[in-house]
């Protein structure tokens, strides 16, 4: 669903005079994950209202989204937190964005999102395993087994690691022996 959403928003951004939407694509995609992850009760109506709140959010409206989800969870956006341009209500771009976000298919799929069983941890493990045993190289049975065991030990050791904090006190990422600071 997320890939289809990105494709639709990317196609929308390529239409004439629709370039402002390109800055929102990643945020809207992240919003989809947030809707699932933040609704532990698996309440379909609440998830739908959270999802549809993105229509208001991109227009700088942060309250009055629905009966169950009335106000955005973030605080006031000031200064550098407000990086993207808000879309103007009533414009063709805003209407087309709302058509994509509130399509019949999205309204049907959003309440069915899986709340707690996400595959991101498994995908992370597979990434670590691919680091230790690249697919383009053939290994003997014992070589592959040793690499598998190393990947498991590395992954288990680093799964619950605290997030990297740089000298300025900002959070960054630690990946396979390198510190990567947030852009």
N, C-alpha and C positions, 0 to 999 in steps of 0.2 A: 504494500500500500504506500509506504513512504517513497519508494522509487518512482511509482506512478505519479505521486504528488509532485515530486521534484521535477519530473519531466513536464508535467502540465504547467507548472509555474515558470520553468525555463522557457517553454514555448511561448507563454504569455509575455515574458520579458523581451522576446525577440520581435514581437509585433511592433508596428510603428507607434512611436510615442508611449511605449510601455516600459522603458528602461529602468524606471525607479523601482520596479518590483524586484529586480535582480538582487538588491541589497537585503531583501526580506526572505529570500528562499531558504537560507540556512536556519534562520530564526524560526520560520514556520515549520520546517522539518524537525527542529529541536522541540518545538511546542508539541508536536505530535507525540514524541517520546515522553515529554513531561506529563501530558494528559494521562497516559497509561501508568507511568511510575508514581504519580502523586495521588492516584485514586485507588488506595488499597482496598476500599470497600467493594470495588468492581461495580459501583452503581452506574449503569449505562446512561441514565439521564444526566447525572453529574458530569460524566466524561464528555457527553455531547455538548453540554453548556460550556465546559472548559474549552473544548475545541472551537466552538463557534465564537468564543470571546476574542479569538485572534482577529476576527473581522472588525471588531471595535478597536482593539489594541493598535492596529496599524493606522488608525485614524486619530490616535491620541485620546481615545475614550477608554477609561480604565475602571468604570463601574457601570452597574445596571445591565449586566450580561444576561442574567436569567434569574429564576427563582432560587435555584440551589447554589449557583456560583455567581454572586452578585458583584464582586470586586476583584481586580487582579491581585495576585499574591505578592507581586513585587512592591517595593516602596515607591516613593516619588522618584522619577527619573530626571536627574539634573546633570548639567555639565557634560562630561565625557560619557556618561552612561547612556545618553540619548544621542547615539551616533547616526541613526538612520533618519531620513526625511519621512515625516508622516504623510500618508496619502490623504488627499483632499476628498471629503465626503461628497458623493454624488457624481464624481468624475467617472468617465468610461473605464479607466484603469481600476478604480475601486470596485466598480460593479462587476467587472470581469474577474477580479480577484475573488470577490464574494461568490461568484458563480462556481469557481473551482473549489473553494473551501466548503461551501454549503451544498454541494451537489447531492443528488439523491443517493448515490453510491457511498459518499463519505458519511452521510447521516445514517446510513444503514450499517457501515463498518465500524465507526468509532465506538458505539456502545459495546461492541464485541471484542475490544482490545484486551489483550492479556495484561493484567496489572503486575503480577509479581514474577512471572516466569519469562524473563527476558533472556535472550541468548548471548548478550554481550560478553559475559564472562567466558563462555565456551569459545566465542570468536577470539577473545584475547589469548586463551590458551593455544588455539590453533596457530595464531600469529607467533607465539613463542616457539612452538614446536617447529614451525617452518623456518625459524631462525636457526635452530639447532640442526635441522635435517631438511635442507632445501629440496624441493621436489625435482629440480633439474639434475640432481646428482643421485646416482644409484649407490646404495650402501649394502653391505652384506647383512645377513640376519642379525648377527651380533653387533655390528656397527649401528644398525638402525635401533636395536633394542637399547644400547647404551645411550644413544642420542635421545630416545624417548624418555628414558629414566632421568637424564640430565634436565630435559625440558620440564618434566613433572616437578623435580626438586626445585628448579629455578622459579617456576610459576608459584608453587606452594609457599616458597620462602618470601616471595614478593607480593603476594595477593593483597595482604592487609597493610601494606607499607603506608606510612604517613606521606602526604603529598609534599613534594619538594618545595621549599621556600627559598627564594633567592636573597641576595644581600639587601635588597630594597624591601623585603618583607612580602613580596608578591608570590602567589602560587605559580608553580611551573610543573613540568612533567619530567619524570625520570624514566628513560627507556633504554633498556639493554646497555647499561653502563654509561649513558650520556645524559646530561642535564639539558633540558630544552625549556627555555623560558617562554612564558606566554607572550604572544605578539602584542 
